[in-house]
Amino acid sequence: MTDSRKSLVLGTAGHIDHGKTALVRALTGRDLDRLPEEKARGITIELGFAPLELGEGLRLAIVDVPGHERFVRTMVAGASGLDLLMLVVAADEGVMPQTREHLAICELLGIERGLVVLTKSDLVDEEMVELASEEIRDLLAGGPLSALPILAASSVSGAGIDGIRAALAELIRTTPPRGDDRRPARLFIDRTFIRHGFGTVVTGTWSGRPLGVGDAVMLEPGGRKAKIRGLERHGESIESAVSGARIAVNLQGESRDEIRRGDLLTEPDALLATTTFDASLHWMARKARLEEPTSVELLCGTTERRARVAPIGEKPVQPGDRAFARLHVEGPPLALLPGDRFVLRGFARDAGIGSTLGGGIVLDVAPPHRRRRDAGLRRDLERLARGDASEALEVRIARSGLEGTTVERLKKETGFDDESLEAALEELVRAGGIVRLDPTRCLSSPAADRLMQRLLASLDAFHQAEPLRSGMPRAALAGTLPPNVPSEAGAVLLKRLAEAGEISIREEIVARKGFEPRLDEDQARLADRLRTRFAAAGLEAPTLRTLSEELAVPAEALRELVHFLERQDVLIAAPDELFFDRECVLGLIGRVVAHFDSNDELDTQTLKSLIGTSRRTAMPLMALLDDLQITRRDGSIRRLLNRTPRR
């Protein structure tokens, strides 16, 4: 028997005064009516809790909920996190309004296993028991709880109680083990009290990853910090909480007055608080259809909020329909996760199910700012509703557009743990659905394709405007991406373009694959004249201004051509925007290196004599030799650094 089965939680449901609390007392020996008002009026107002030992190591935590219509909110709080349902119907009265509403709520909360108990069977004959059983079967027919067994019992005489205990034990044995819930730890608080000598204690049903004594926690709303001082389950101290178990948590750091039922205890910074979420909705109202935003009471976990619900799509939601809806929560944000279930109640009774209008499952806690009638929004929700982890991530990454999204953001939106998230992301990468910009950020492949096309367009425009240049500086090209694009995107996308054969990258220069600088006829003739002019000038190279006057060509046009010739290894650029014939510079380097064959140093005067030019070009050439790492300046002299140019 796994520990997860031992810690199953069972909840009662049913109409007021049908004997739920008396049945729990008969099963457990405990009176769960704690409040004086409860004992005086004979009805349950607050949630009651009791462990039920069934032998062979089998036990349940029983949650007894109120049956009165006024306390349905408390009933929802108790039903959240249940594994099993015990629907209680009095044999002498049969199915009543609150029976129907409680059943509807349990179905909305996803409870699918349990049993029905016909209480007060000692007050009626066998024919009445059979009629009541038939009425219950009709009520359950067609729903997820249609196969529930029906057992008759009397809490007064004890008849049938052993049979119920045996049925509950069999339910525990046959309930499939819970999967490993690796989502963030959460406990929706249903009670808070002071325990003498320990301080504040809160209770609820634990879900998600285990936390232990000494761990830091956070209380929402408000991000209030606290620490776990102690943990109990079934009255026994434990070191760490188990998902699905009824847990009492002794907190350090928050007083009872600051904690209320409906608050959420969770891991620090693990969830995304929201006031808007999209959901799949089962609209159970019998009369009203959902067409426009409608005010409702939202019940989720133990939390109660006013909210507005509106249909997603072109058509209104008819009674009984299943559809998608957007909910806007009033008041403090809620820390929710996809998969959370909720109930919606109205402010007027609807025959058959009381004030319950419907409920559903949270799909998206960070919905995009899109019109509710947007067909794309509906398609995304259809994909989210399928429950595939990789597909859900792909939807979220795609809607982040050109900006992409972070792994940390995805964790908070989905509740995935690190391992599950990484596995799903890698699956998407292999399938070509997304691009990892780095370990922390993702981009959808369609967004990456758009950005790569933009880079190619920018590069094409550069080649068109600068046909003489060999390419565009990498940083400048990446800078043409929109400002909201992450800085990491440029390098990753350029690499992908290079791997696809679209571009070539030489050091920091990017060009279209196969691109070569080209000259038109006039430029080619002018380039030939410049080659001749610089070769003839030797180390007394003319300035661009002088050449402009000689050739009657604008200096800017000449500048483009001399840089082109530099890239063609015809010229070498020196400081002060001087250009020299490459062969002449190499000849100078040969003379300087030869000097060092018999000398350890070279003074400035000797260097000037080796250069053999006026000061106008001698000083830039001396600096050029340093730049080429032929010489190294050491005070007023130079020393040999390398025998060949290093650039």
Secondary structure as a PSIPRED ss2 file (coil, helix, strand):
# PSIPRED VFORMAT (PSIPRED V4.0)

   1 M C   1.000  0.000  0.000
   2 T C   1.000  0.000  0.000
   3 D H   0.000  1.000  0.000
   4 S H   0.000  1.000  0.000
   5 R H   0.000  1.000  0.000
   6 K H   0.000  1.000  0.000
   7 S C   1.000  0.000  0.000
   8 L C   1.000  0.000  0.000
   9 V E   0.000  0.000  1.000
  10 L E   0.000  0.000  1.000
  11 G E   0.000  0.000  1.000
  12 T E   0.000  0.000  1.000
  13 A E   0.000  0.000  1.000
  14 G E   0.000  0.000  1.000
  15 H C   1.000  0.000  0.000
  16 I C   1.000  0.000  0.000
  17 D C   1.000  0.000  0.000
  18 H C   1.000  0.000  0.000
  19 G C   1.000  0.000  0.000
  20 K H   0.000  1.000  0.000
  21 T H   0.000  1.000  0.000
  22 A H   0.000  1.000  0.000
  23 L H   0.000  1.000  0.000
  24 V H   0.000  1.000  0.000
  25 R H   0.000  1.000  0.000
  26 A H   0.000  1.000  0.000
  27 L H   0.000  1.000  0.000
  28 T H   0.000  1.000  0.000
  29 G C   1.000  0.000  0.000
  30 R C   1.000  0.000  0.000
  31 D C   1.000  0.000  0.000
  32 L C   1.000  0.000  0.000
  33 D C   1.000  0.000  0.000
  34 R C   1.000  0.000  0.000
  35 L C   1.000  0.000  0.000
  36 P H   0.000  1.000  0.000
  37 E H   0.000  1.000  0.000
  38 E H   0.000  1.000  0.000
  39 K H   0.000  1.000  0.000
  40 A H   0.000  1.000  0.000
  41 R H   0.000  1.000  0.000
  42 G C   1.000  0.000  0.000
  43 I C   1.000  0.000  0.000
  44 T C   1.000  0.000  0.000
  45 I C   1.000  0.000  0.000
  46 E C   1.000  0.000  0.000
  47 L C   1.000  0.000  0.000
  48 G E   0.000  0.000  1.000
  49 F E   0.000  0.000  1.000
  50 A E   0.000  0.000  1.000
  51 P E   0.000  0.000  1.000
  52 L E   0.000  0.000  1.000
  53 E E   0.000  0.000  1.000
  54 L E   0.000  0.000  1.000
  55 G E   0.000  0.000  1.000
  56 E C   1.000  0.000  0.000
  57 G C   1.000  0.000  0.000
  58 L E   0.000  0.000  1.000
  59 R E   0.000  0.000  1.000
  60 L E   0.000  0.000  1.000
  61 A E   0.000  0.000  1.000
  62 I E   0.000  0.000  1.000
  63 V E   0.000  0.000  1.000
  64 D E   0.000  0.000  1.000
  65 V C   1.000  0.000  0.000
  66 P C   1.000  0.000  0.000
  67 G C   1.000  0.000  0.000
  68 H C   1.000  0.000  0.000
  69 E H   0.000  1.000  0.000
  70 R H   0.000  1.000  0.000
  71 F H   0.000  1.000  0.000
  72 V H   0.000  1.000  0.000
  73 R H   0.000  1.000  0.000
  74 T H   0.000  1.000  0.000
  75 M H   0.000  1.000  0.000
  76 V H   0.000  1.000  0.000
  77 A H   0.000  1.000  0.000
  78 G H   0.000  1.000  0.000
  79 A H   0.000  1.000  0.000
  80 S C   1.000  0.000  0.000
  81 G C   1.000  0.000  0.000
  82 L C   1.000  0.000  0.000
  83 D C   1.000  0.000  0.000
  84 L E   0.000  0.000  1.000
  85 L E   0.000  0.000  1.000
  86 M E   0.000  0.000  1.000
  87 L E   0.000  0.000  1.000
  88 V E   0.000  0.000  1.000
  89 V E   0.000  0.000  1.000
  90 A E   0.000  0.000  1.000
  91 A C   1.000  0.000  0.000
  92 D C   1.000  0.000  0.000
  93 E C   1.000  0.000  0.000
  94 G C   1.000  0.000  0.000
  95 V C   1.000  0.000  0.000
  96 M C   1.000  0.000  0.000
  97 P H   0.000  1.000  0.000
  98 Q H   0.000  1.000  0.000
  99 T H   0.000  1.000  0.000
 100 R H   0.000  1.000  0.000
 101 E H   0.000  1.000  0.000
 102 H H   0.000  1.000  0.000
 103 L H   0.000  1.000  0.000
 104 A H   0.000  1.000  0.000
 105 I H   0.000  1.000  0.000
 106 C H   0.000  1.000  0.000
 107 E H   0.000  1.000  0.000
 108 L H   0.000  1.000  0.000
 109 L C   1.000  0.000  0.000
 110 G C   1.000  0.000  0.000
 111 I C   1.000  0.000  0.000
 112 E C   1.000  0.000  0.000
 113 R C   1.000  0.000  0.000
 114 G E   0.000  0.000  1.000
 115 L E   0.000  0.000  1.000
 116 V E   0.000  0.000  1.000
 117 V E   0.000  0.000  1.000
 118 L E   0.000  0.000  1.000
 119 T E   0.000  0.000  1.000
 120 K C   1.000  0.000  0.000
 121 S H   0.000  1.000  0.000
 122 D H   0.000  1.000  0.000
 123 L H   0.000  1.000  0.000
 124 V C   1.000  0.000  0.000
 125 D C   1.000  0.000  0.000
 126 E H   0.000  1.000  0.000
 127 E H   0.000  1.000  0.000
 128 M H   0.000  1.000  0.000
 129 V H   0.000  1.000  0.000
 130 E H   0.000  1.000  0.000
 131 L H   0.000  1.000  0.000
 132 A H   0.000  1.000  0.000
 133 S H   0.000  1.000  0.000
 134 E H   0.000  1.000  0.000
 135 E H   0.000  1.000  0.000
 136 I H   0.000  1.000  0.000
 137 R H   0.000  1.000  0.000
 138 D H   0.000  1.000  0.000
 139 L H   0.000  1.000  0.000
 140 L H   0.000  1.000  0.000
 141 A C   1.000  0.000  0.000
 142 G C   1.000  0.000  0.000
 143 G C   1.000  0.000  0.000
 144 P C   1.000  0.000  0.000
 145 L C   1.000  0.000  0.000
 146 S C   1.000  0.000  0.000
 147 A C   1.000  0.000  0.000
 148 L C   1.000  0.000  0.000
 149 P C   1.000  0.000  0.000
 150 I E   0.000  0.000  1.000
 151 L E   0.000  0.000  1.000
 152 A E   0.000  0.000  1.000
 153 A C   1.000  0.000  0.000
 154 S C   1.000  0.000  0.000
 155 S C   1.000  0.000  0.000
 156 V C   1.000  0.000  0.000
 157 S C   1.000  0.000  0.000
 158 G C   1.000  0.000  0.000
 159 A C   1.000  0.000  0.000
 160 G C   1.000  0.000  0.000
 161 I H   0.000  1.000  0.000
 162 D H   0.000  1.000  0.000
 163 G H   0.000  1.000  0.000
 164 I H   0.000  1.000  0.000
 165 R H   0.000  1.000  0.000
 166 A H   0.000  1.000  0.000
 167 A H   0.000  1.000  0.000
 168 L H   0.000  1.000  0.000
 169 A H   0.000  1.000  0.000
 170 E H   0.000  1.000  0.000
 171 L H   0.000  1.000  0.000
 172 I H   0.000  1.000  0.000
 173 R H   0.000  1.000  0.000
 174 T H   0.000  1.000  0.000
 175 T C   1.000  0.000  0.000
 176 P C   1.000  0.000  0.000
 177 P C   1.000  0.000  0.000
 178 R C   1.000  0.000  0.000
 179 G C   1.000  0.000  0.000
 180 D C   1.000  0.000  0.000
 181 D C   1.000  0.000  0.000
 182 R C   1.000  0.000  0.000
 183 R C   1.000  0.000  0.000
 184 P C   1.000  0.000  0.000
 185 A C   1.000  0.000  0.000
 186 R E   0.000  0.000  1.000
 187 L E   0.000  0.000  1.000
 188 F E   0.000  0.000  1.000
 189 I C   1.000  0.000  0.000
 190 D C   1.000  0.000  0.000
 191 R E   0.000  0.000  1.000
 192 T E   0.000  0.000  1.000
 193 F E   0.000  0.000  1.000
 194 I E   0.000  0.000  1.000
 195 R E   0.000  0.000  1.000
 196 H C   1.000  0.000  0.000
 197 G C   1.000  0.000  0.000
 198 F C   1.000  0.000  0.000
 199 G E   0.000  0.000  1.000
 200 T E   0.000  0.000  1.000
 201 V E   0.000  0.000  1.000
 202 V E   0.000  0.000  1.000
 203 T E   0.000  0.000  1.000
 204 G E   0.000  0.000  1.000
 205 T E   0.000  0.000  1.000
 206 W E   0.000  0.000  1.000
 207 S E   0.000  0.000  1.000
 208 G C   1.000  0.000  0.000
 209 R C   1.000  0.000  0.000
 210 P C   1.000  0.000  0.000
 211 L C   1.000  0.000  0.000
 212 G E   0.000  0.000  1.000
 213 V C   1.000  0.000  0.000
 214 G C   1.000  0.000  0.000
 215 D C   1.000  0.000  0.000
 216 A E   0.000  0.000  1.000
 217 V E   0.000  0.000  1.000
 218 M E   0.000  0.000  1.000
 219 L E   0.000  0.000  1.000
 220 E E   0.000  0.000  1.000
 221 P C   1.000  0.000  0.000
 222 G C   1.000  0.000  0.000
 223 G C   1.000  0.000  0.000
 224 R E   0.000  0.000  1.000
 225 K E   0.000  0.000  1.000
 226 A E   0.000  0.000  1.000
 227 K E   0.000  0.000  1.000
 228 I E   0.000  0.000  1.000
 229 R E   0.000  0.000  1.000
 230 G E   0.000  0.000  1.000
 231 L E   0.000  0.000  1.000
 232 E E   0.000  0.000  1.000
 233 R E   0.000  0.000  1.000
 234 H C   1.000  0.000  0.000
 235 G C   1.000  0.000  0.000
 236 E E   0.000  0.000  1.000
 237 S E   0.000  0.000  1.000
 238 I E   0.000  0.000  1.000
 239 E C   1.000  0.000  0.000
 240 S E   0.000  0.000  1.000
 241 A C   1.000  0.000  0.000
 242 V C   1.000  0.000  0.000
 243 S C   1.000  0.000  0.000
 244 G C   1.000  0.000  0.000
 245 A C   1.000  0.000  0.000
 246 R E   0.000  0.000  1.000
 247 I E   0.000  0.000  1.000
 248 A E   0.000  0.000  1.000
 249 V E   0.000  0.000  1.000
 250 N E   0.000  0.000  1.000
 251 L E   0.000  0.000  1.000
 252 Q E   0.000  0.000  1.000
 253 G C   1.000  0.000  0.000
 254 E C   1.000  0.000  0.000
 255 S C   1.000  0.000  0.000
 256 R H   0.000  1.000  0.000
 257 D H   0.000  1.000  0.000
 258 E H   0.000  1.000  0.000
 259 I C   1.000  0.000  0.000
 260 R C   1.000  0.000  0.000
 261 R C   1.000  0.000  0.000
 262 G C   1.000  0.000  0.000
 263 D C   1.000  0.000  0.000
 264 L E   0.000  0.000  1.000
 265 L E   0.000  0.000  1.000
 266 T E   0.000  0.000  1.000
 267 E C   1.000  0.000  0.000
 268 P C   1.000  0.000  0.000
 269 D C   1.000  0.000  0.000
 270 A C   1.000  0.000  0.000
 271 L C   1.000  0.000  0.000
 272 L C   1.000  0.000  0.000
 273 A E   0.000  0.000  1.000
 274 T E   0.000  0.000  1.000
 275 T C   1.000  0.000  0.000
 276 T E   0.000  0.000  1.000
 277 F E   0.000  0.000  1.000
 278 D E   0.000  0.000  1.000
 279 A E   0.000  0.000  1.000
 280 S E   0.000  0.000  1.000
 281 L E   0.000  0.000  1.000
 282 H E   0.000  0.000  1.000
 283 W E   0.000  0.000  1.000
 284 M C   1.000  0.000  0.000
 285 A C   1.000  0.000  0.000
 286 R C   1.000  0.000  0.000
 287 K C   1.000  0.000  0.000
 288 A C   1.000  0.000  0.000
 289 R C   1.000  0.000  0.000
 290 L E   0.000  0.000  1.000
 291 E C   1.000  0.000  0.000
 292 E C   1.000  0.000  0.000
 293 P C   1.000  0.000  0.000
 294 T E   0.000  0.000  1.000
 295 S E   0.000  0.000  1.000
 296 V E   0.000  0.000  1.000
 297 E E   0.000  0.000  1.000
 298 L E   0.000  0.000  1.000
 299 L E   0.000  0.000  1.000
 300 C E   0.000  0.000  1.000
 301 G C   1.000  0.000  0.000
 302 T C   1.000  0.000  0.000
 303 T E   0.000  0.000  1.000
 304 E E   0.000  0.000  1.000
 305 R E   0.000  0.000  1.000
 306 R E   0.000  0.000  1.000
 307 A E   0.000  0.000  1.000
 308 R E   0.000  0.000  1.000
 309 V E   0.000  0.000  1.000
 310 A E   0.000  0.000  1.000
 311 P E   0.000  0.000  1.000
 312 I E   0.000  0.000  1.000
 313 G C   1.000  0.000  0.000
 314 E C   1.000  0.000  0.000
 315 K C   1.000  0.000  0.000
 316 P C   1.000  0.000  0.000
 317 V E   0.000  0.000  1.000
 318 Q C   1.000  0.000  0.000
 319 P C   1.000  0.000  0.000
 320 G C   1.000  0.000  0.000
 321 D C   1.000  0.000  0.000
 322 R E   0.000  0.000  1.000
 323 A E   0.000  0.000  1.000
 324 F E   0.000  0.000  1.000
 325 A E   0.000  0.000  1.000
 326 R E   0.000  0.000  1.000
 327 L E   0.000  0.000  1.000
 328 H E   0.000  0.000  1.000
 329 V E   0.000  0.000  1.000
 330 E C   1.000  0.000  0.000
 331 G C   1.000  0.000  0.000
 332 P C   1.000  0.000  0.000
 333 P C   1.000  0.000  0.000
 334 L E   0.000  0.000  1.000
 335 A E   0.000  0.000  1.000
 336 L C   1.000  0.000  0.000
 337 L C   1.000  0.000  0.000
 338 P C   1.000  0.000  0.000
 339 G C   1.000  0.000  0.000
 340 D C   1.000  0.000  0.000
 341 R E   0.000  0.000  1.000
 342 F E   0.000  0.000  1.000
 343 V E   0.000  0.000  1.000
 344 L E   0.000  0.000  1.000
 345 R E   0.000  0.000  1.000
 346 G E   0.000  0.000  1.000
 347 F E   0.000  0.000  1.000
 348 A E   0.000  0.000  1.000
 349 R E   0.000  0.000  1.000
 350 D E   0.000  0.000  1.000
 351 A C   1.000  0.000  0.000
 352 G C   1.000  0.000  0.000
 353 I C   1.000  0.000  0.000
 354 G E   0.000  0.000  1.000
 355 S E   0.000  0.000  1.000
 356 T E   0.000  0.000  1.000
 357 L E   0.000  0.000  1.000
 358 G E   0.000  0.000  1.000
 359 G E   0.000  0.000  1.000
 360 G E   0.000  0.000  1.000
 361 I E   0.000  0.000  1.000
 362 V E   0.000  0.000  1.000
 363 L E   0.000  0.000  1.000
 364 D E   0.000  0.000  1.000
 365 V C   1.000  0.000  0.000
 366 A C   1.000  0.000  0.000
 367 P C   1.000  0.000  0.000
 368 P C   1.000  0.000  0.000
 369 H C   1.000  0.000  0.000
 370 R C   1.000  0.000  0.000
 371 R C   1.000  0.000  0.000
 372 R C   1.000  0.000  0.000
 373 R C   1.000  0.000  0.000
 374 D C   1.000  0.000  0.000
 375 A H   0.000  1.000  0.000
 376 G H   0.000  1.000  0.000
 377 L H   0.000  1.000  0.000
 378 R H   0.000  1.000  0.000
 379 R H   0.000  1.000  0.000
 380 D H   0.000  1.000  0.000
 381 L H   0.000  1.000  0.000
 382 E H   0.000  1.000  0.000
 383 R H   0.000  1.000  0.000
 384 L H   0.000  1.000  0.000
 385 A H   0.000  1.000  0.000
 386 R C   1.000  0.000  0.000
 387 G C   1.000  0.000  0.000
 388 D C   1.000  0.000  0.000
 389 A H   0.000  1.000  0.000
 390 S H   0.000  1.000  0.000
 391 E H   0.000  1.000  0.000
 392 A H   0.000  1.000  0.000
 393 L H   0.000  1.000  0.000
 394 E H   0.000  1.000  0.000
 395 V H   0.000  1.000  0.000
 396 R H   0.000  1.000  0.000
 397 I H   0.000  1.000  0.000
 398 A H   0.000  1.000  0.000
 399 R H   0.000  1.000  0.000
 400 S C   1.000  0.000  0.000
 401 G H   0.000  1.000  0.000
 402 L H   0.000  1.000  0.000
 403 E H   0.000  1.000  0.000
 404 G C   1.000  0.000  0.000
 405 T E   0.000  0.000  1.000
 406 T E   0.000  0.000  1.000
 407 V H   0.000  1.000  0.000
 408 E H   0.000  1.000  0.000
 409 R H   0.000  1.000  0.000
 410 L H   0.000  1.000  0.000
 411 K H   0.000  1.000  0.000
 412 K H   0.000  1.000  0.000
 413 E H   0.000  1.000  0.000
 414 T H   0.000  1.000  0.000
 415 G C   1.000  0.000  0.000
 416 F C   1.000  0.000  0.000
 417 D C   1.000  0.000  0.000
 418 D H   0.000  1.000  0.000
 419 E H   0.000  1.000  0.000
 420 S H   0.000  1.000  0.000
 421 L H   0.000  1.000  0.000
 422 E H   0.000  1.000  0.000
 423 A H   0.000  1.000  0.000
 424 A H   0.000  1.000  0.000
 425 L H   0.000  1.000  0.000
 426 E H   0.000  1.000  0.000
 427 E H   0.000  1.000  0.000
 428 L H   0.000  1.000  0.000
 429 V H   0.000  1.000  0.000
 430 R H   0.000  1.000  0.000
 431 A H   0.000  1.000  0.000
 432 G C   1.000  0.000  0.000
 433 G C   1.000  0.000  0.000
 434 I E   0.000  0.000  1.000
 435 V E   0.000  0.000  1.000
 436 R E   0.000  0.000  1.000
 437 L E   0.000  0.000  1.000
 438 D E   0.000  0.000  1.000
 439 P C   1.000  0.000  0.000
 440 T C   1.000  0.000  0.000
 441 R E   0.000  0.000  1.000
 442 C E   0.000  0.000  1.000
 443 L E   0.000  0.000  1.000
 444 S E   0.000  0.000  1.000
 445 S H   0.000  1.000  0.000
 446 P H   0.000  1.000  0.000
 447 A H   0.000  1.000  0.000
 448 A H   0.000  1.000  0.000
 449 D H   0.000  1.000  0.000
 450 R H   0.000  1.000  0.000
 451 L H   0.000  1.000  0.000
 452 M H   0.000  1.000  0.000
 453 Q H   0.000  1.000  0.000
 454 R H   0.000  1.000  0.000
 455 L H   0.000  1.000  0.000
 456 L H   0.000  1.000  0.000
 457 A H   0.000  1.000  0.000
 458 S H   0.000  1.000  0.000
 459 L H   0.000  1.000  0.000
 460 D H   0.000  1.000  0.000
 461 A H   0.000  1.000  0.000
 462 F H   0.000  1.000  0.000
 463 H H   0.000  1.000  0.000
 464 Q H   0.000  1.000  0.000
 465 A H   0.000  1.000  0.000
 466 E C   1.000  0.000  0.000
 467 P C   1.000  0.000  0.000
 468 L C   1.000  0.000  0.000
 469 R C   1.000  0.000  0.000
 470 S C   1.000  0.000  0.000
 471 G C   1.000  0.000  0.000
 472 M E   0.000  0.000  1.000
 473 P E   0.000  0.000  1.000
 474 R H   0.000  1.000  0.000
 475 A H   0.000  1.000  0.000
 476 A H   0.000  1.000  0.000
 477 L H   0.000  1.000  0.000
 478 A H   0.000  1.000  0.000
 479 G C   1.000  0.000  0.000
 480 T C   1.000  0.000  0.000
 481 L C   1.000  0.000  0.000
 482 P C   1.000  0.000  0.000
 483 P C   1.000  0.000  0.000
 484 N C   1.000  0.000  0.000
 485 V C   1.000  0.000  0.000
 486 P C   1.000  0.000  0.000
 487 S C   1.000  0.000  0.000
 488 E C   1.000  0.000  0.000
 489 A H   0.000  1.000  0.000
 490 G H   0.000  1.000  0.000
 491 A H   0.000  1.000  0.000
 492 V H   0.000  1.000  0.000
 493 L H   0.000  1.000  0.000
 494 L H   0.000  1.000  0.000
 495 K H   0.000  1.000  0.000
 496 R H   0.000  1.000  0.000
 497 L H   0.000  1.000  0.000
 498 A H   0.000  1.000  0.000
 499 E H   0.000  1.000  0.000
 500 A C   1.000  0.000  0.000
 501 G C   1.000  0.000  0.000
 502 E C   1.000  0.000  0.000
 503 I E   0.000  0.000  1.000
 504 S E   0.000  0.000  1.000
 505 I E   0.000  0.000  1.000
 506 R E   0.000  0.000  1.000
 507 E C   1.000  0.000  0.000
 508 E C   1.000  0.000  0.000
 509 I E   0.000  0.000  1.000
 510 V E   0.000  0.000  1.000
 511 A E   0.000  0.000  1.000
 512 R E   0.000  0.000  1.000
 513 K C   1.000  0.000  0.000
 514 G C   1.000  0.000  0.000
 515 F C   1.000  0.000  0.000
 516 E C   1.000  0.000  0.000
 517 P C   1.000  0.000  0.000
 518 R C   1.000  0.000  0.000
 519 L C   1.000  0.000  0.000
 520 D C   1.000  0.000  0.000
 521 E H   0.000  1.000  0.000
 522 D H   0.000  1.000  0.000
 523 Q H   0.000  1.000  0.000
 524 A H   0.000  1.000  0.000
 525 R H   0.000  1.000  0.000
 526 L H   0.000  1.000  0.000
 527 A H   0.000  1.000  0.000
 528 D H   0.000  1.000  0.000
 529 R H   0.000  1.000  0.000
 530 L H   0.000  1.000  0.000
 531 R H   0.000  1.000  0.000
 532 T H   0.000  1.000  0.000
 533 R H   0.000  1.000  0.000
 534 F H   0.000  1.000  0.000
 535 A H   0.000  1.000  0.000
 536 A H   0.000  1.000  0.000
 537 A H   0.000  1.000  0.000
 538 G C   1.000  0.000  0.000
 539 L C   1.000  0.000  0.000
 540 E C   1.000  0.000  0.000
 541 A C   1.000  0.000  0.000
 542 P C   1.000  0.000  0.000
 543 T C   1.000  0.000  0.000
 544 L H   0.000  1.000  0.000
 545 R H   0.000  1.000  0.000
 546 T H   0.000  1.000  0.000
 547 L H   0.000  1.000  0.000
 548 S H   0.000  1.000  0.000
 549 E H   0.000  1.000  0.000
 550 E H   0.000  1.000  0.000
 551 L H   0.000  1.000  0.000
 552 A C   1.000  0.000  0.000
 553 V C   1.000  0.000  0.000
 554 P C   1.000  0.000  0.000
 555 A H   0.000  1.000  0.000
 556 E H   0.000  1.000  0.000
 557 A H   0.000  1.000  0.000
 558 L H   0.000  1.000  0.000
 559 R H   0.000  1.000  0.000
 560 E H   0.000  1.000  0.000
 561 L H   0.000  1.000  0.000
 562 V H   0.000  1.000  0.000
 563 H H   0.000  1.000  0.000
 564 F H   0.000  1.000  0.000
 565 L H   0.000  1.000  0.000
 566 E H   0.000  1.000  0.000
 567 R H   0.000  1.000  0.000
 568 Q C   1.000  0.000  0.000
 569 D C   1.000  0.000  0.000
 570 V C   1.000  0.000  0.000
 571 L E   0.000  0.000  1.000
 572 I E   0.000  0.000  1.000
 573 A E   0.000  0.000  1.000
 574 A E   0.000  0.000  1.000
 575 P C   1.000  0.000  0.000
 576 D C   1.000  0.000  0.000
 577 E C   1.000  0.000  0.000
 578 L E   0.000  0.000  1.000
 579 F E   0.000  0.000  1.000
 580 F E   0.000  0.000  1.000
 581 D E   0.000  0.000  1.000
 582 R H   0.000  1.000  0.000
 583 E H   0.000  1.000  0.000
 584 C H   0.000  1.000  0.000
 585 V H   0.000  1.000  0.000
 586 L H   0.000  1.000  0.000
 587 G H   0.000  1.000  0.000
 588 L H   0.000  1.000  0.000
 589 I H   0.000  1.000  0.000
 590 G H   0.000  1.000  0.000
 591 R H   0.000  1.000  0.000
 592 V H   0.000  1.000  0.000
 593 V H   0.000  1.000  0.000
 594 A H   0.000  1.000  0.000
 595 H H   0.000  1.000  0.000
 596 F H   0.000  1.000  0.000
 597 D H   0.000  1.000  0.000
 598 S H   0.000  1.000  0.000
 599 N C   1.000  0.000  0.000
 600 D C   1.000  0.000  0.000
 601 E C   1.000  0.000  0.000
 602 L E   0.000  0.000  1.000
 603 D E   0.000  0.000  1.000
 604 T H   0.000  1.000  0.000
 605 Q H   0.000  1.000  0.000
 606 T H   0.000  1.000  0.000
 607 L H   0.000  1.000  0.000
 608 K H   0.000  1.000  0.000
 609 S H   0.000  1.000  0.000
 610 L H   0.000  1.000  0.000
 611 I H   0.000  1.000  0.000
 612 G C   1.000  0.000  0.000
 613 T C   1.000  0.000  0.000
 614 S C   1.000  0.000  0.000
 615 R H   0.000  1.000  0.000
 616 R H   0.000  1.000  0.000
 617 T H   0.000  1.000  0.000
 618 A H   0.000  1.000  0.000
 619 M H   0.000  1.000  0.000
 620 P H   0.000  1.000  0.000
 621 L H   0.000  1.000  0.000
 622 M H   0.000  1.000  0.000
 623 A H   0.000  1.000  0.000
 624 L H   0.000  1.000  0.000
 625 L H   0.000  1.000  0.000
 626 D H   0.000  1.000  0.000
 627 D H   0.000  1.000  0.000
 628 L C   1.000  0.000  0.000
 629 Q C   1.000  0.000  0.000
 630 I C   1.000  0.000  0.000
 631 T E   0.000  0.000  1.000
 632 R E   0.000  0.000  1.000
 633 R E   0.000  0.000  1.000
 634 D E   0.000  0.000  1.000
 635 G C   1.000  0.000  0.000
 636 S C   1.000  0.000  0.000
 637 I E   0.000  0.000  1.000
 638 R E   0.000  0.000  1.000
 639 R E   0.000  0.000  1.000
 640 L E   0.000  0.000  1.000
 641 L C   1.000  0.000  0.000
 642 N C   1.000  0.000  0.000
 643 R C   1.000  0.000  0.000
 644 T C   1.000  0.000  0.000
 645 P C   1.000  0.000  0.000
 646 R C   1.000  0.000  0.000
 647 R C   1.000  0.000  0.000
